[in-house]
Amino acid sequence: MVAQEDLVNGALRLLDTDVHVVLPIKTPIRLIITATDVIHSFAVPALGIKMDACPGRLNQVSLFINFHGYFYGQCSELCGINHSFMPIVIEGVTIDQYLLWVQSFLEGN
């Protein structure tokens, strides 16, 4: 989560993150979700996703992002003391932008 003093104009307090999940638009996607400590609930309402992340189990959910943009969500399970500070940001980009992001990630930039 981005600290309040580090927020830029237009960023959402308690919902923005310093690292986004970057996914391509107009592409079928399967997310595999798990946890290491307690049960979390990966929820992004704008994409119609809510899936429990359980320790020792793999859950999956499919999605299809229709348009470019940012989609905000959070853990929706009472999973511990910092439960309210577990935001999720999915950034939907074109397939070309996604491939450039993957390439820069693999090169370490």
N, C-alpha and C positions, 0 to 999 in steps of 0.2 A: 504494500500500500504506500502511496506517496504521502509523505508527511505534510501536514497542513501548511507549514511555512515554505514548502517547496512547490506548491501548486502553481501552475501557470494559469493565465486567464482562460476561462472556459472549461477547465478541468473540474471534475466532480469530487467534492470532499467525501471521503470514506468509500468511494467507489472506483477511483482511478488507481492504476498500478504503475510501477516503473517498468515492468516487462509485460507486454501483451501476448496473448496467444494469437498468432498470425495464421489465418486459414484462407484458402482460395474460395472465391465465389463461383457459383454455377458449377460446382463439383460435388458429387456425393462424398460424404466424409463419415467415417466411423470413429468415434472416440471410445477408447478403452480407459476406464476409470477405476482407480484403486486408492487405498490410503495406507499409511504406515502406522498410525497411532490410534485414532478413534474414528467413529463413523462421521463422515462429512457428507454434505449433500450439494453436489455441483449443480447450481441452478442459474440458468440464463433465460429469464422469462421471454425476452424478445425473440428468441430462437425456439421457444417451446421445449426447452430442455430442463429436466430436473432428474438427476440420477444420484443415488447413494453411492458413496465411495466407502467401501468396507475393507478393513484390514484382512488380508489373506484371501480376498476374492477379487475377481475381475468382472466388472459390469461394463456393458457397452450400450451406446446410444448412437443412432444415425442422425445426421442433419444435412441440410442443403441450404446454403446461404444464397439468397436471391440477389442481393445488392450490396455494394460497397458501403462500409461504415463501421462504427464501433458499437458493440453490443455488451451491455453491462449486466453483471450478475453478482451473486455472493453465495457463500455457504449458507444454506438455509436449515441447518441442523444445529442444535445446541451441543456443540462439540468441545467446549472448554472456555477458559477465561477470556481468550482473545477471539471468541466466535464472531463478534461484530466487526472484526478487523480482518476479514478474509474475502476481499473483493476479487472478482474475475472480470477481465476485459478481453473480449475476442474482437480482433480486427479483421474484417472481411476485405480482402484485396483481390485484384485481378490475378489470373494465373501467371501472367508475366511478372508482376510485382512479387508474387509468392516465390517464384523460381529465383528471382534476384535476391530475395531475402534468405532463401535456403543457401544459395551460393555464398553470400556474405557470411552467414552463420558458420558454414563449413570452413571458410577461410579464416575465421576467427576475428572478423571485423565487427 
